[in-house]
Amino acid sequence: MAVLNTLYRGIIAALALFAGCLLVLITVGIGLEAIMRSLGLGLIRGMVDIAEHAMFCIALLPAPWILTHQGHIRITLLTDRLSGVPAKGVALLGDGICLAVSLAVTWFGLAVLTDSVIRDELIFQDLVIPEWWLQWQVPATFALLSIEFALRLIRLLAGNGVPVVPTPL
């Protein structure tokens, strides 16, 4: 079980790191392209496409890592006023709903991904890429979110609550 936990934590950390690298790439790329245009040196072909696709990845890939580190958005208007059994019930309900939604999105994301691969669909812009290059992130991210919500439910039911994993800086 420790090996699976280490593997899981490694995957979500790698996806978050990849998203961070993409953020650096588009920041440097767009800045460099702006400088090149100002100097009359032209532009970086496909930079807008790369930035567009990278922003999609940046929005999805770090989500499981953020959830694991309790960095997600929570509305605590009700939960801050509860304690004991009612607080645990609200946490179970919330995580249960999130698990169900994550599983549904994973299922439908896999269906769309499979269809795209079978049809060999392409995205035509400055860069021409297979559509599945963008679509794999949805089922992968939501499968990892499903795992995290399931783990949270297991910990809550075992009476351990949801531990906050320290965020390395």
GIDANOR-V694087 format. One line per field, one symbol per residue. burial: # if it has 16 or more other ideal C-beta (glycine too) atoms within 10 Angstrom, else .. A space follows every 50 residues. Layout:
burial: ???
This chain:
burial: .......#...#..##..#..#...#..#...#.............##.# #.##..##.##########.....................#..##..##. .##.##..##..#..#......#.......##.##.#############. ###..#.....#.......
